[in-house]
């Protein structure tokens, strides 16, 4: 792989600053190419906690950088584009969650990793799209589960557990706006292709999928034998890894609209500026970090 001048400059600066570059699978290909660690949101933060690096440069969105700060309070966490947010995470506030807890006093609060540190701090336990069912079923004493903030993930889990799931009215726009009609049109055009979808999609979309799983799960599924074409129902940044790991297969977006603008905000120039200036720091206050870490630790103990 031949690196550009800018990519080489970033790699050199990372070495000089004792820093590592973490990149989510939805990031631009040129960023994924030079990342030290690639993965989904939680896996990145977990790997960040294990590294000896003093500086974590997070190519992702704000809640991901917060998670890294929660798990690695002794490290400097940089988010190259401070306004790279998450519409799903913004669909719940501490005030609204407090009201919901009062309305459902017997429900355990299971919070999706795609949420702010403040929401994690008010939760009983966190989950990811990969372990959500396992986390919910582990709460043996809770008959009711308030799942926030992704309603589609909650509905998916509800179909795989005997517990009463109370879904939040939130969603990831990238996944939620995919319709069953979109899927059927693509399937008609590619009748031999298998279809893998993320559980943030609508229930009627998931009903049409051959496989439902997290971003990492979809990448693993793509490596299985038995098919040459795969329709992909998640953000298109994942195509870099799908093609890299499976050069003999064809991957087709289930919709051309599944692009997260926030994930694409970060550029190589932003990363270079962040490392050079060391000013785009994300630091979670201790009064929030400690209870948020408890919710994450409870999840990690079960996963």
C-alpha positions as CSV (number, residue, x, y, z in Angstrom):
1,X,0.0,0.0,0.0
2,X,1.4,3.4,-1.1
3,X,0.7,6.2,1.4
4,X,0.2,9.8,0.4
5,X,2.4,12.5,1.7
6,X,-0.3,13.5,4.2
7,X,-0.8,10.0,5.4
8,X,3.0,9.6,6.0
9,X,3.1,12.8,7.9
10,X,0.3,11.7,10.2
11,X,2.0,8.3,10.8
12,X,5.2,10.1,11.7
13,X,3.5,12.5,14.1
14,X,1.6,9.7,15.8
15,X,5.0,8.0,16.5
16,X,6.5,11.2,17.8
17,X,3.5,11.9,20.1
18,X,3.2,8.4,21.4
19,X,-0.3,8.4,19.9
20,X,-2.5,5.9,18.2
21,X,-5.2,6.5,15.6
22,X,-8.4,4.7,16.1
23,X,-10.9,4.6,13.3
24,X,-14.5,3.3,13.1
25,X,-15.5,1.1,10.1
26,X,-17.7,4.0,8.8
27,X,-14.7,6.4,8.4
28,X,-13.3,7.4,5.0
29,X,-11.1,4.7,3.4
30,X,-8.0,6.9,3.4
31,X,-8.3,7.1,7.2
32,X,-9.0,3.4,7.7
33,X,-5.8,2.7,5.6
34,X,-3.5,4.3,8.2
35,X,-5.4,3.5,11.5
36,X,-3.6,1.6,14.2
37,X,-6.9,0.1,15.4
38,X,-10.0,-0.4,13.4
39,X,-13.4,-1.5,14.8
40,X,-16.8,-0.7,15.9
41,X,-17.4,1.9,18.7
42,X,-17.0,-0.2,21.8
43,X,-14.2,-2.4,20.5
44,X,-12.2,0.7,19.7
45,X,-12.5,2.1,23.2
46,X,-11.6,-1.3,24.7
47,X,-8.5,-1.5,22.6
48,X,-7.7,2.1,23.5
49,X,-7.7,1.2,27.2
50,X,-5.2,-1.6,26.5
51,X,-2.7,0.4,24.6
52,X,0.4,2.0,26.2
53,X,-0.1,5.1,24.0
54,X,-0.5,8.4,25.9
55,X,-2.7,10.0,23.2
56,X,-5.8,8.5,21.5
57,X,-6.8,10.1,18.2
58,X,-10.4,9.0,17.7
59,X,-11.7,9.1,14.1
60,X,-15.3,8.6,14.9
61,X,-18.1,10.6,16.5
62,X,-18.4,12.4,19.9
63,X,-20.0,9.5,22.0
64,X,-17.2,7.2,20.9
65,X,-14.5,9.6,22.1
66,X,-16.4,9.9,25.3
67,X,-16.4,6.2,25.8
68,X,-12.6,6.2,25.3
69,X,-12.3,8.9,27.9
70,X,-14.5,6.9,30.3
71,X,-12.4,3.8,30.0
72,X,-9.0,5.6,29.7
73,X,-9.2,8.7,32.0
74,X,-5.4,8.9,32.2
75,X,-5.0,9.3,28.4
76,X,-5.5,12.3,26.2
77,X,-8.4,11.7,23.8
78,X,-8.6,13.8,20.7
79,X,-11.7,14.1,18.4
80,X,-10.4,15.7,15.2
81,X,-13.8,17.2,14.4
82,X,-15.5,18.3,17.6
83,X,-18.8,18.7,15.9
84,X,-18.9,15.1,14.6
85,X,-22.0,14.1,16.6
86,X,-24.7,11.4,16.5
87,X,-28.4,12.2,15.8
88,X,-29.4,8.9,17.5
89,X,-27.5,9.9,20.7
90,X,-29.1,13.3,20.6
91,X,-32.6,11.8,20.7
92,X,-32.5,11.3,24.5
93,X,-31.6,13.8,27.2
94,X,-30.9,13.2,30.9
95,X,-34.2,15.1,31.7
96,X,-36.2,12.8,29.4
97,X,-34.6,9.7,30.8
98,X,-35.3,10.8,34.4
99,X,-38.9,11.2,33.5
100,X,-39.0,7.8,31.8
101,X,-37.5,6.1,34.9
102,X,-40.2,7.7,37.1
103,X,-42.9,6.4,34.7
104,X,-41.3,2.9,34.7
105,X,-40.0,2.5,38.3
106,X,-39.6,-1.3,38.0
107,X,-37.7,-1.3,34.7
108,X,-34.0,-1.8,34.3
109,X,-32.4,0.8,31.9
110,X,-30.3,-0.8,29.2
111,X,-28.5,1.9,27.2
112,X,-27.1,1.4,23.8
113,X,-23.4,2.3,23.5
114,X,-24.5,4.9,20.9
115,X,-25.3,7.4,23.6
116,X,-23.8,10.2,25.6
117,X,-21.7,9.8,28.7
118,X,-24.4,11.6,30.7
119,X,-27.0,9.0,29.6
120,X,-24.7,6.1,30.3
121,X,-24.2,7.5,33.8
122,X,-27.9,7.2,34.5
123,X,-28.2,3.7,33.2
124,X,-28.1,0.3,34.9
125,X,-26.0,-1.3,32.1
126,X,-24.9,-0.7,28.6
127,X,-25.1,-2.9,25.5
128,X,-24.0,-3.0,21.9
129,X,-25.8,-4.2,18.8
130,X,-23.8,-7.4,19.1
131,X,-24.6,-8.3,22.7
132,X,-27.9,-6.6,23.3
133,X,-29.9,-9.8,23.6
134,X,-27.4,-11.4,25.9
135,X,-27.3,-8.3,28.1
136,X,-31.1,-8.1,28.4
137,X,-31.4,-11.8,29.2
138,X,-28.7,-11.5,31.9
139,X,-30.9,-9.2,33.9
140,X,-32.8,-12.1,35.7
141,X,-34.5,-10.0,38.3
142,X,-35.8,-7.4,35.8
143,X,-39.1,-8.3,34.1
144,X,-39.3,-4.9,32.3
145,X,-36.5,-3.4,30.3
146,X,-36.4,0.2,29.2
147,X,-34.1,0.2,26.2
148,X,-32.7,3.6,25.0
149,X,-32.2,5.3,22.7
150,X,-32.6,3.1,19.6
151,X,-36.2,1.9,19.2
152,X,-35.4,-0.4,16.3
153,X,-32.7,-2.2,18.2
154,X,-35.2,-2.5,21.1
155,X,-37.8,-4.1,18.8
156,X,-35.2,-6.5,17.4
157,X,-34.3,-7.6,21.0
158,X,-38.0,-7.9,21.9
159,X,-38.4,-10.6,19.4
160,X,-35.6,-12.6,21.0
161,X,-36.4,-12.4,24.7
162,X,-39.3,-13.2,27.0
163,X,-38.9,-9.9,28.9
164,X,-41.1,-6.9,28.4
165,X,-39.2,-4.4,26.3
166,X,-40.1,-0.7,26.5
167,X,-38.5,0.9,23.4
168,X,-37.4,4.5,23.2
169,X,-38.6,6.5,20.3
170,X,-35.2,7.1,18.8
171,X,-33.4,5.9,15.7
172,X,-30.3,6.2,13.6
173,X,-31.4,8.1,10.5
174,X,-28.9,6.2,8.2
175,X,-30.5,2.9,9.1
176,X,-34.1,3.9,9.9
177,X,-34.8,5.6,6.6
178,X,-34.1,2.3,4.7
179,X,-37.5,0.9,3.8
180,X,-38.7,-2.6,2.9
181,X,-39.6,-1.3,-0.6
182,X,-35.9,-0.2,-1.0
183,X,-34.8,-3.7,-0.1
184,X,-37.3,-5.4,-2.4
185,X,-36.2,-3.3,-5.4
186,X,-32.5,-4.1,-4.8
187,X,-33.3,-7.8,-4.3
188,X,-35.2,-7.8,-7.6
189,X,-32.1,-6.4,-9.3
190,X,-29.7,-8.8,-7.6
191,X,-31.8,-12.0,-7.0
192,X,-28.8,-14.2,-6.2
193,X,-27.3,-11.8,-3.5
194,X,-27.6,-12.5,0.2
195,X,-28.7,-9.6,2.3
196,X,-27.1,-8.6,5.6
197,X,-28.7,-5.9,7.8
198,X,-27.8,-4.0,10.9
199,X,-30.4,-4.2,13.8
200,X,-30.7,-0.4,13.8
201,X,-32.9,-1.0,10.7
202,X,-36.7,-1.1,10.8
203,X,-38.3,-4.5,11.8
204,X,-39.9,-4.9,8.3
205,X,-36.4,-4.5,6.8
206,X,-34.8,-7.0,9.2
207,X,-37.6,-9.5,8.2
208,X,-36.2,-9.5,4.7
209,X,-32.6,-10.1,5.8
210,X,-30.6,-13.4,5.5
211,X,-28.4,-12.1,8.4
212,X,-28.9,-9.5,11.1
213,X,-25.9,-8.3,13.0
214,X,-23.5,-5.6,14.1
215,X,-21.0,-4.0,11.8
216,X,-18.4,-6.4,13.0
217,X,-20.9,-9.2,12.6
218,X,-21.6,-8.3,9.0
219,X,-17.9,-8.2,8.2
220,X,-17.5,-11.7,9.7
221,X,-20.6,-13.0,7.9
222,X,-19.2,-11.7,4.6
223,X,-16.3,-14.1,5.0
224,X,-18.6,-17.2,5.0
225,X,-18.8,-19.5,2.0
226,X,-21.9,-20.1,-0.1
227,X,-22.4,-16.7,-1.8
228,X,-20.6,-14.4,-4.1
229,X,-22.8,-11.3,-3.9
230,X,-24.0,-9.5,-0.8
231,X,-26.4,-6.7,-0.3
232,X,-25.2,-4.6,2.6
233,X,-27.7,-2.8,4.9
234,X,-25.5,-0.5,6.9
235,X,-23.3,2.6,6.4
236,X,-21.2,2.4,3.3
237,X,-17.9,3.0,5.1
238,X,-17.9,-0.7,5.9
239,X,-17.3,-1.5,2.2
240,X,-13.6,-0.7,2.6
241,X,-13.1,-3.7,5.0
242,X,-15.6,-5.9,3.2
243,X,-13.7,-5.6,-0.1
244,X,-10.3,-5.8,1.5
245,X,-11.1,-9.0,3.3
246,X,-13.1,-10.6,0.5
247,X,-11.5,-9.7,-2.8
248,X,-13.4,-12.5,-4.6
249,X,-16.9,-11.2,-3.7
250,X,-19.2,-8.4,-4.8
251,X,-20.7,-6.1,-2.3
252,X,-23.7,-3.9,-3.2
253,X,-25.2,-1.1,-1.0
254,X,-28.9,-1.9,-0.3
255,X,-29.4,1.8,-0.7
256,X,-27.2,4.6,-2.1
257,X,-28.4,6.9,0.8
258,X,-26.9,5.0,3.7
259,X,-24.1,7.4,4.4
260,X,-23.5,9.0,7.8
261,X,-22.5,12.7,7.2
262,X,-21.1,13.0,10.8
263,X,-18.8,10.0,10.3
264,X,-17.5,11.5,7.1
265,X,-16.8,14.9,8.6
266,X,-13.3,13.9,9.7
267,X,-10.6,14.2,7.0
268,X,-6.8,13.5,7.0
269,X,-6.2,17.3,7.3
270,X,-8.4,17.3,10.5
271,X,-6.4,14.5,12.0
272,X,-3.1,16.2,11.2
273,X,-4.3,19.4,12.8
274,X,-5.6,17.6,15.9
275,X,-2.3,15.9,16.5
276,X,-0.3,19.0,15.8
277,X,-2.4,21.3,18.0
278,X,-3.5,18.9,20.7
279,X,-6.6,21.1,21.2
280,X,-9.6,19.0,20.3
281,X,-9.6,17.1,23.6
282,X,-12.6,15.2,24.9
283,X,-12.7,14.7,28.6
284,X,-15.6,13.3,30.6
285,X,-15.9,14.9,34.1
286,X,-15.4,12.5,37.0
287,X,-18.9,12.9,38.4
288,X,-20.2,11.6,35.1
289,X,-17.3,9.2,34.2
290,X,-17.5,7.1,37.3
291,X,-21.2,6.1,37.1
292,X,-20.9,5.8,33.3
293,X,-17.9,3.4,33.7
294,X,-20.0,1.3,36.1
295,X,-22.6,0.8,33.4
296,X,-19.9,-0.1,30.9
297,X,-18.1,-2.4,33.3
298,X,-21.3,-4.3,34.0
299,X,-21.7,-5.0,30.3
300,X,-18.0,-6.0,29.9
301,X,-18.3,-8.4,32.7
302,X,-21.1,-10.2,30.9
303,X,-19.8,-10.0,27.3
